[in-house]
């Protein structure tokens, strides 16, 4: 890690923190996915869309107060709107991967958490770098 510049170290630490927030956001996403499937009797695709706003709101709060706490503060509603926009674009990677796996792999259909994990990983890199550049400047 000493070979990294100060800016690279800062980005690495932020990415690590982003991942921690994302892990807890994943738990929120997973719980709400099952609320959608088991409680509301939504199919797996609608349940994945149902869980999205809960996970996004949780991760925005976590990233605002933990990952990027030293970033310039703008009005919360404006920042949330930007974050939701970034995550909505990232949703193409996230839920696209989820949908692909759930629709093609019987194991992922039976255990949708597999698709959820893969989708989360697919969207994480996009969401981090775009959020760092546009949301939490």
Rosetta blueprint (number, residue, H / E / L):
1 X L
2 X L
3 X L
4 X L
5 X L
6 X H
7 X H
8 X H
9 X H
10 X H
11 X H
12 X H
13 X H
14 X H
15 X H
16 X H
17 X H
18 X H
19 X H
20 X H
21 X H
22 X H
23 X H
24 X H
25 X H
26 X H
27 X H
28 X H
29 X H
30 X H
31 X H
32 X H
33 X H
34 X H
35 X H
36 X H
37 X H
38 X H
39 X H
40 X L
41 X L
42 X L
43 X L
44 X H
45 X H
46 X H
47 X H
48 X H
49 X H
50 X H
51 X H
52 X H
53 X H
54 X H
55 X H
56 X H
57 X H
58 X H
59 X H
60 X H
61 X H
62 X H
63 X H
64 X H
65 X H
66 X H
67 X H
68 X L
69 X L
70 X L
71 X L
72 X L
73 X L
74 X L
75 X L
76 X H
77 X H
78 X H
79 X H
80 X H
81 X H
82 X H
83 X H
84 X H
85 X H
86 X H
87 X H
88 X H
89 X H
90 X H
91 X H
92 X H
93 X H
94 X H
95 X H
96 X H
97 X H
98 X H
99 X H
100 X H
101 X H
102 X H
103 X H
104 X H
105 X L
106 X H
107 X H
108 X H
109 X H
110 X H
111 X L
112 X L
113 X H
114 X H
115 X H
116 X H
117 X H
118 X H
119 X H
120 X H
121 X H
122 X H
123 X H
124 X H
125 X H
126 X H
127 X H
128 X H
129 X H
130 X H
131 X H
132 X H
133 X H
134 X H
135 X H
136 X L
137 X L
